[in-house]
Structure formats: C-alpha cells, structure tokens
Amino acid sequence: MLETTIPGFGPLEADYLVLDLNGTLAADGILLEGVKERLNDLARLVSVIVVTADTFGLVRRELAGVDCKTELLTENDQDIKKAALIDRLGADRCVAIGNGRNDSLMLNRARLGICVVQQEGAASKTLAASDVICTDIRDALDLLRFPKRLTATLRT
C-alpha cells in the first residue's frame, strides 16, 4: 500500500495505480525510457493496472517484464470504462495517471489524479480534473515513489 498524509489534502492510502498507456507511459506505442523500472518499483506497493485501446498494437511487447495487469478497451466510451474501473477498484484506494480527454473521468474519480503533459499534450478537461500536473511521466511516478514531493505539491 502507498501511504502518506498530506496536510489539507488528507490521507492517501492507495492499493491501485491505474495508468493510461499512449501519451502517458508511451509515445507512439513505445514505453518511455525509465518507466519500466519505476513501475516495477511501485508494483511492490500497489497493483499497477495499465488501461489502453492498444492503438499501436505494441502493449504486450512494451509491457513485457513490467509487473502489471493490462485492461484492453474498445474504441467506444473509453472515458466511461476507465471511470468504471476506478469505481470497481474503490476510487478512494486509487491513484490514476493520464493525459487524454478519455482520462478525465478516471482522474476526477480517483483519490489522486495526476495529469502528464508530454509529446501528445493533454486535454484541458483532463488538466482541470487532476490534482497534480507533471511534464514528465517519470516525475509523476517519482511523486509516488518519494511521497514528500507529493506533500510539497498538495499541502495547504
């Protein structure tokens, strides 16, 4: 479990880390450098779940060696399906990371929502739905690996 208490934000007790793939963990279907190691490090604390439509057909190859589960989505209603996954897991026990418009509901529902703005950019709706915005997925994952960084960002 990932545990920390943030003054003004309250306790964070997460059992799940739910992440979008393309635009978040990967660019053009290829996992970004340093992501695999960070995900495996976090997998010692939480269950890591990657949700994707697998647009580039590379998810199996790119996540080989990553301690995670994969949820494949169809093209329709991805935002609703991602939010439903958060609800099924227990929203108060989830951290979610994404960038696309189809991630906004997921980030809004999760106890902690992190939006990343990288090569693909990020949807304004998703920015507004997040608690934290990072310009690199490695920084976003490191907020969870080193929770005092998260405290510095969210405390009041």
C-alpha positions in Angstrom: 0.0 0.0 0.0 1.1 3.5 -0.8 0.5 5.6 2.3 1.1 9.2 3.2 -0.8 12.1 4.9 -0.8 15.4 3.2 -1.8 18.5 5.3 -5.0 19.9 3.8 -5.4 17.0 1.3 -5.7 14.3 3.9 -4.6 10.7 3.9 -3.6 8.8 0.8 -3.9 5.1 1.2 -3.7 3.6 -2.3 -3.8 0.0 -3.3 -4.0 0.6 -7.0 -2.2 2.7 -9.6 -4.2 3.0 -12.8 -2.4 4.4 -15.9 -3.2 5.3 -19.5 -0.6 4.0 -22.0 -0.3 6.2 -25.0 0.7 9.8 -24.3 1.2 8.8 -20.6 3.6 5.9 -20.3 4.4 5.6 -24.0 5.0 7.8 -27.1 3.7 6.3 -30.4 3.2 3.0 -28.6 6.8 2.8 -27.3 7.3 2.8 -23.5 9.4 5.8 -22.4 12.9 5.3 -21.0 12.9 4.7 -17.3 9.2 3.9 -17.0 9.6 0.1 -16.7 11.9 0.4 -13.7 9.7 2.9 -11.9 6.5 0.8 -12.5 8.2 -2.3 -11.1 9.4 -0.4 -8.1 5.8 0.9 -7.5 4.4 -2.6 -8.0 6.0 -3.6 -4.7 3.5 -1.2 -3.0 0.4 -1.2 -5.3 -1.3 -3.2 -8.0 -0.4 -1.5 -11.3 -3.1 -1.5 -14.0 -2.5 -0.1 -17.5 -5.7 0.7 -19.4 -5.4 1.1 -23.2 -7.0 0.6 -26.5 -3.6 -0.6 -27.8 -3.8 1.8 -30.7 -0.3 0.8 -32.0 -0.6 -2.9 -31.2 2.5 -2.9 -29.1 1.2 -3.1 -25.5 2.2 -6.8 -25.0 5.7 -6.2 -26.2 6.2 -2.9 -24.5 4.9 -4.1 -21.1 6.9 -7.4 -21.1 8.8 -7.5 -17.9 6.6 -5.0 -16.1 4.7 -6.2 -13.1 1.3 -5.0 -14.1 -2.1 -6.0 -15.4 -3.5 -4.8 -18.7 -7.1 -3.7 -19.4 -7.8 -3.6 -23.1 -10.6 -1.2 -24.1 -12.7 -1.0 -27.2 -12.9 2.3 -29.1 -16.3 3.3 -27.7 -16.9 5.1 -24.3 -13.3 4.8 -23.1 -13.8 7.6 -20.6 -16.7 5.8 -19.0 -14.9 2.4 -19.0 -11.9 3.9 -17.3 -14.0 5.6 -14.7 -16.0 2.4 -14.1 -12.7 0.6 -13.5 -11.8 3.1 -10.8 -15.2 2.7 -9.2 -14.9 -1.1 -9.3 -11.5 -1.0 -7.5 -12.7 1.6 -5.0 -12.0 5.2 -6.0 -10.6 6.2 -2.6 -7.9 3.4 -3.0 -6.8 4.5 -6.4 -4.1 6.8 -7.9 -4.7 7.5 -11.7 -2.4 9.0 -14.2 -3.3 10.1 -17.8 -3.3 12.8 -20.3 -6.1 12.4 -22.8 -9.7 13.6 -22.8 -10.7 9.9 -22.2 -8.8 10.0 -18.9 -10.6 13.0 -17.3 -13.3 11.0 -15.5 -10.8 8.5 -14.3 -8.5 11.2 -12.8 -11.5 13.0 -11.3 -12.8 9.9 -9.6 -9.5 8.6 -8.2 -8.3 9.7 -4.8 -5.3 11.2 -6.5 -5.4 12.2 -10.2 -2.2 13.1 -12.0 -2.2 14.6 -15.5 1.0 14.4 -17.6 1.7 16.8 -20.4 4.3 15.3 -22.7 4.7 14.9 -26.5 0.9 14.4 -27.1 0.0 17.3 -24.9 -3.0 17.0 -22.6 -6.7 17.7 -22.8 -7.8 20.8 -20.9 -10.7 18.8 -19.5 -8.1 16.4 -18.0 -5.9 19.1 -16.7 -9.0 20.5 -14.8 -9.9 17.1 -13.4 -6.4 16.4 -11.9 -4.9 17.1 -8.5 -1.4 17.4 -9.9 0.1 18.2 -13.3 3.6 16.9 -14.3 5.5 17.5 -17.5 7.1 14.0 -17.5 5.7 10.6 -16.5 9.0 9.8 -14.7 8.4 12.8 -12.4 4.8 11.7 -11.9 5.8 8.2 -10.9 8.6 9.6 -8.6 5.9 11.6 -6.7 4.6 8.3 -5.7 8.0 6.7 -5.0 9.0 9.7 -2.9 5.8 11.0 -1.3 7.4 14.0 0.4 7.5 15.5 -3.1 3.8 15.0 -3.4 3.3 16.6 0.0 5.2 19.6 -1.1 2.9 20.0 -4.1 -0.5 19.4 -2.4 -0.2 20.7 1.1 -2.1 23.8 2.2 
